[in-house]
Structure formats: C-alpha cells, structure tokens
C-alpha cells in the first residue's frame, strides 16, 4: 500500500501548482461509487491522487491537510487486513500511535479513530485517521496537522466525516 499523505504534507510549498474551478468545488463526488464529501469552510481543495476522493488544505496553514481516501473494491471480509496494512505502513514511516477510539460515530457512520504523532525536524505533527467500511468500500479520513493546531483543526476533521455521503 502506498502512503503519500505525510510526504505530501511535509513537502508543500504553500502555493497551488494548479487552480481549476473543480478544485474550488464545495462538494466533491466520486462518479464511480457515488460517494461525496463537502469541503469545510476555511479550507481549499488540493490536487488528489489515485484512490483519494478529496484533499483539503487549511487556508493560511500549508502544513494542515485533510484527505478522504476511498477504496471501492475492498470486500467486507478483507477490510481489517486493508486497515491493518495502512496502519502498519504509518508505523514503518515513523508515526507513533497515541490513542485508539473504537466506535466513533459521525452522522450514523461508525468507525475506528486512531491518533498518531510524529516529528519532522523540530516540528511535531498529529495525524488522525478515521476508518470506516460499508459493503465493499473502505474509507479513510486522514487529518494531518501541526501538533499545536490539532485542537483548532479537529472540528473541521469531524465536519468532513459528518459530510461524507456513501452509497
């Protein structure tokens, strides 16, 4: 499994390389799955890679990012392996697990929320992952924030999850 969020967040230069009308959209929808998510106020849409429904950056803070990842073909009995692989890749990349909150429910969707910490240079960062599976689709909502901004951005992280529409 490839994991690009942390390297993307560390490498940002604060300026968007592309700015198209679809990157300013308020609701981002995946045509294949029908899943959709709403961009929170005060965030701008970034360019999303493969398997990513949406990427948001906090306006004015190039180190804060929320990413909604979608894997539409993960059978229900494969979900735990999929999620375990994702978390394993984080730990191999140097992230330390801080806390696991089982059965976090947002707008009727119940998932597991895991919080990690890491450092880059002298800066500390927090990463919060909420994982959820419905039918044969696995979702990961990943928030990556400077540790000092964790509480400031956590509400927007929850709003993204609450806005997530799954079909």
Secondary structure as GFF3:
##gff-version 3
##sequence-region A 1 167
A	DSSP	alpha_helix	5	11	.	.	.	ID=ss1
A	DSSP	three_ten_helix	21	24	.	.	.	ID=ss2
A	DSSP	beta_strand	27	29	.	.	.	ID=ss3
A	DSSP	beta_strand	36	38	.	.	.	ID=ss4
A	DSSP	beta_strand	43	46	.	.	.	ID=ss5
A	DSSP	beta_strand	52	58	.	.	.	ID=ss6
A	DSSP	beta_strand	65	71	.	.	.	ID=ss7
A	DSSP	three_ten_helix	76	78	.	.	.	ID=ss8
A	DSSP	alpha_helix	79	92	.	.	.	ID=ss9
A	DSSP	beta_strand	96	106	.	.	.	ID=ss10
A	DSSP	beta_strand	109	120	.	.	.	ID=ss11
A	DSSP	beta_strand	123	134	.	.	.	ID=ss12
A	DSSP	beta_strand	137	146	.	.	.	ID=ss13
A	DSSP	three_ten_helix	147	149	.	.	.	ID=ss14
A	DSSP	alpha_helix	150	163	.	.	.	ID=ss15
###
